[in-house]
Amino acid sequence: MIEEAWGLPIDALEPLAVRLPSQDPLLRSAMHIRSTMVVTDNAVTVYRNRLHTLTRPGHLSHFYDLERLTSSAADLRVAQAESQASLRAISHVIEAREATATADRAPAARLAQAAVARSGHAPRAVGQSPDQTAPPATVGPSAAGRGPYR
């Protein structure tokens, strides 16, 4: 996902994230989350292998193995949840990058589109023909406030 979003391989992105964190803070965040995800993926592998060892066919678990089995299963679930959370966090960082890229590109065009959309849905005054434009909407608070909130 990171390679697709930035258009470079991970090996090229890692030095950029370390050397120039202020130029692209979202890249730095994504790479930091990725490093966390690598650690949790390794933990998932370790706990999964431990569970496979403790539950292999023909192996009779001893009483003291049941505690290790239970704690390994719980640790595996926690590590899997952390890995999934890291993956979601990376996707959110990428979405934020895309949103800032589109916001920086054409704010005037988006404002013009919003104005056109609003003018098409503005109510007409009574007796106004369809080809006449609607009066502009008022800007500001609709009613005077009673003072500061308490």
C-alpha positions as CSV (number, residue, x, y, z in Angstrom):
1,M,0.0,0.0,0.0
2,I,2.8,2.4,0.9
3,E,4.7,1.7,-2.3
4,E,1.6,2.3,-4.4
5,A,0.7,5.6,-2.6
6,W,4.2,7.1,-2.8
7,G,5.2,5.5,-6.1
8,L,8.6,4.3,-4.8
9,P,9.8,1.0,-3.3
10,I,10.1,0.8,0.5
11,D,13.9,0.7,0.3
12,A,13.9,4.2,-1.3
13,L,11.2,5.6,1.0
14,E,12.9,4.6,4.3
15,P,15.8,7.1,3.9
16,L,13.5,9.8,2.8
17,A,11.3,9.4,5.9
18,V,14.3,9.5,8.2
19,R,16.3,12.4,6.5
20,L,13.4,14.7,5.6
21,P,10.6,14.1,8.2
22,S,9.3,17.7,8.0
23,Q,8.9,17.6,4.2
24,D,6.5,14.6,4.3
25,P,5.3,13.9,7.8
26,L,2.7,11.4,6.5
27,L,5.4,9.3,4.9
28,R,7.3,9.4,8.3
29,S,4.1,8.2,10.0
30,A,3.4,5.5,7.5
31,M,7.0,4.2,7.8
32,H,6.9,4.3,11.6
33,I,3.6,2.3,11.6
34,R,5.1,-0.1,9.1
35,S,8.0,-0.8,11.4
36,T,5.6,-1.5,14.2
37,M,3.7,-3.8,11.9
38,V,6.8,-5.8,11.0
39,V,7.4,-6.4,14.8
40,T,3.9,-7.5,15.4
41,D,3.9,-9.8,12.3
42,N,7.0,-11.4,13.6
43,A,5.3,-11.9,17.0
44,V,2.3,-13.5,15.2
45,T,4.6,-15.9,13.5
46,V,6.3,-16.9,16.8
47,Y,3.1,-17.4,18.7
48,R,1.5,-19.4,15.8
49,N,4.6,-21.7,15.7
50,R,4.4,-22.1,19.4
51,L,0.8,-23.1,19.2
52,H,1.5,-25.5,16.4
53,T,4.2,-27.1,18.4
54,L,2.0,-27.4,21.5
55,T,-0.9,-28.9,19.5
56,R,0.9,-31.1,17.0
57,P,-0.7,-34.4,16.3
58,G,0.3,-37.2,18.6
59,H,1.4,-34.8,21.3
60,L,-0.3,-35.2,24.7
61,S,-0.2,-31.9,26.6
62,H,0.8,-32.0,30.2
63,F,-1.0,-30.0,32.8
64,Y,1.7,-27.3,32.9
65,D,1.5,-27.1,29.0
66,L,-2.1,-26.0,29.3
67,E,-1.0,-22.6,30.8
68,R,1.5,-22.1,28.0
69,L,-1.1,-23.1,25.4
70,T,-3.7,-20.6,26.8
71,S,-1.2,-17.7,27.1
72,S,0.2,-18.4,23.6
73,A,-3.3,-18.3,22.2
74,A,-4.1,-15.1,24.0
75,D,-0.8,-13.5,22.9
76,L,-1.5,-14.6,19.3
77,R,-4.9,-12.9,19.3
78,V,-3.4,-9.7,20.7
79,A,-0.6,-9.7,18.2
80,Q,-3.0,-10.3,15.3
81,A,-5.2,-7.4,16.6
82,E,-2.2,-5.1,16.8
83,S,-1.2,-6.0,13.3
84,Q,-4.7,-5.3,11.9
85,A,-4.8,-2.0,13.8
86,S,-1.4,-1.1,12.2
87,L,-2.7,-2.0,8.8
88,R,-5.8,0.2,9.3
89,A,-3.6,3.1,10.5
90,I,-1.5,2.9,7.4
91,S,-4.6,3.0,5.2
92,H,-5.8,6.1,7.2
93,V,-2.5,7.8,6.7
94,I,-2.7,7.1,2.9
95,E,-6.3,8.4,2.8
96,A,-5.2,11.6,4.6
97,R,-2.4,12.0,2.1
98,E,-4.8,11.6,-0.8
99,A,-7.2,14.1,0.8
100,T,-4.5,16.7,1.3
101,A,-3.3,16.2,-2.3
102,T,-6.8,16.8,-3.7
103,A,-7.4,19.7,-1.3
104,D,-4.2,21.4,-2.4
105,R,-4.8,20.9,-6.1
106,A,-8.0,22.9,-6.7
107,P,-9.7,24.6,-3.8
108,A,-11.2,27.3,-6.0
109,A,-12.7,24.7,-8.4
110,R,-14.2,22.8,-5.5
111,L,-15.7,26.0,-4.1
112,A,-17.1,26.8,-7.5
113,Q,-18.7,23.4,-7.8
114,A,-20.2,23.7,-4.3
115,A,-21.6,27.1,-5.2
116,V,-23.2,25.8,-8.4
117,A,-24.6,22.8,-6.5
118,R,-26.1,25.1,-3.8
119,S,-27.6,27.5,-6.3
120,G,-29.4,24.7,-8.1
121,H,-31.1,23.6,-4.8
122,A,-31.9,27.1,-3.4
123,P,-35.6,27.6,-2.9
124,R,-37.3,30.2,-5.1
125,A,-39.3,33.0,-3.7
126,V,-43.1,32.9,-4.2
127,G,-44.0,34.2,-7.7
128,Q,-40.4,33.8,-9.0
129,S,-40.1,32.2,-12.5
130,P,-37.8,29.2,-12.9
131,D,-35.4,31.1,-15.1
132,Q,-34.6,33.7,-12.5
133,T,-31.8,33.1,-10.1
134,A,-32.5,32.7,-6.4
135,P,-31.5,35.5,-4.0
136,P,-28.2,34.8,-2.2
137,A,-28.4,33.1,1.1
138,T,-27.6,35.1,4.3
139,V,-24.3,34.4,6.0
140,G,-24.0,34.4,9.7
141,P,-25.9,33.2,12.8
142,S,-29.6,32.8,12.3
143,A,-30.5,34.2,15.7
144,A,-28.7,36.5,18.2
145,G,-27.0,34.6,21.0
146,R,-27.9,35.1,24.6
147,G,-24.3,35.4,25.7
148,P,-21.5,33.0,26.6
149,Y,-22.3,29.4,27.3
150,R,-22.4,28.4,30.9
